[in-house]
Amino acid sequence: MNKFQLGRIVLTRGVYDWMIHNGEFAHFVNNSIKRHARGDQGNLTAEDEELNELALKDGGRLLSAYEHWRLPKIWIITEADRSVTTVLFPDEY
């Protein structure tokens, strides 16, 4: 069950290119989006987890970070108005 609306899901060019050329990475991204929607924030600091909890109550931006030992780390950010969720690499922020 989703904890919040994702809105339109968009990918940066870098994430998109990796997904096109690497099926394992595409699977990782899809599973990470599902985790994000369920409120599983992945690998965040305690401070970022607290900010997400406040954002769920007050309507702020939500951040999740996911890692896989063989694949690049990704961030997933849902905007405060829940209109858009973006999947990106940390260096694309």
matplotlib code that plots the C-alpha trace (Angstrom):
import matplotlib.pyplot as plt

x = [0.0, 1.4, 1.9, 1.6, 0.9, 3.9, 2.5, 4.2, 7.4, 10.3, 13.9, 17.0, 18.8, 21.6, 19.2, 17.2, 20.4, 21.5, 18.0, 18.0, 21.4, 21.2, 18.2, 19.4, 19.5, 16.1, 14.7, 16.5, 15.0, 11.5, 11.7, 13.1, 10.2, 7.8, 9.8, 9.7, 6.0, 5.5, 7.6, 10.8, 13.3, 16.3, 19.7, 19.2, 20.7, 18.6, 18.2, 16.8, 14.5, 13.1, 12.7, 10.7, 8.4, 7.7, 7.1, 4.5, 2.6, 3.2, 3.4, 7.1, 9.5, 10.3, 13.7, 14.8, 18.2, 18.9, 22.1, 22.9, 26.4, 26.9, 24.9, 25.0, 23.3, 20.0, 17.9, 14.2, 12.6, 8.8, 8.0, 6.1, 2.9, 3.2, 2.9, 6.3, 8.6, 12.2, 14.7, 18.3, 21.9, 23.1, 25.6, 22.7, 21.1]
y = [0.0, 3.4, 6.0, 8.9, 9.8, 9.7, 11.9, 11.6, 9.5, 10.9, 9.7, 11.7, 11.0, 9.2, 6.9, 6.3, 5.4, 2.9, 1.3, 0.9, -0.9, -2.9, -5.0, -5.6, -1.8, -1.4, -4.0, -2.2, 1.1, -0.3, -2.1, 1.1, 3.2, 0.6, 0.8, 4.6, 4.7, 2.3, 4.6, 2.4, 5.2, 3.0, 4.2, 7.6, 9.4, 9.6, 13.4, 12.7, 10.1, 12.6, 15.2, 12.6, 11.9, 15.6, 15.9, 13.1, 15.1, 18.6, 18.0, 18.5, 16.9, 13.2, 11.7, 8.1, 6.6, 3.1, 1.1, -2.2, -3.6, -3.9, -1.0, 2.8, 4.5, 6.3, 8.9, 9.2, 12.5, 13.2, 16.9, 18.6, 18.9, 15.2, 16.0, 14.5, 11.9, 12.0, 9.1, 10.4, 9.7, 11.7, 13.6, 14.8, 16.7]
z = [0.0, -1.0, 1.7, -0.7, -4.4, -6.7, -9.4, -12.8, -12.6, -14.5, -15.0, -15.7, -19.0, -17.0, -15.3, -18.5, -20.4, -17.7, -17.7, -21.5, -21.4, -18.2, -17.3, -13.8, -13.2, -14.7, -12.3, -9.4, -10.3, -10.6, -7.3, -5.7, -6.9, -5.3, -2.0, -2.1, -2.5, 0.4, 2.6, 2.6, 2.4, 1.7, 3.0, 4.6, 7.5, 10.7, 9.9, 6.4, 7.8, 10.3, 7.5, 5.5, 8.5, 8.8, 5.0, 5.2, 7.8, 6.4, 2.7, 2.1, -0.4, 0.1, -0.5, -0.7, -1.5, -2.7, -3.2, -4.8, -4.4, -8.2, -9.4, -9.1, -6.2, -7.0, -5.3, -5.7, -4.9, -4.8, -4.9, -2.0, -4.1, -5.1, -8.8, -9.8, -8.7, -10.1, -10.2, -10.5, -9.6, -6.7, -8.9, -11.1, -8.2]

ax = plt.figure().add_subplot(projection="3d")
ax.plot(x, y, z, "-o")
ax.set_aspect("equal")
plt.show()
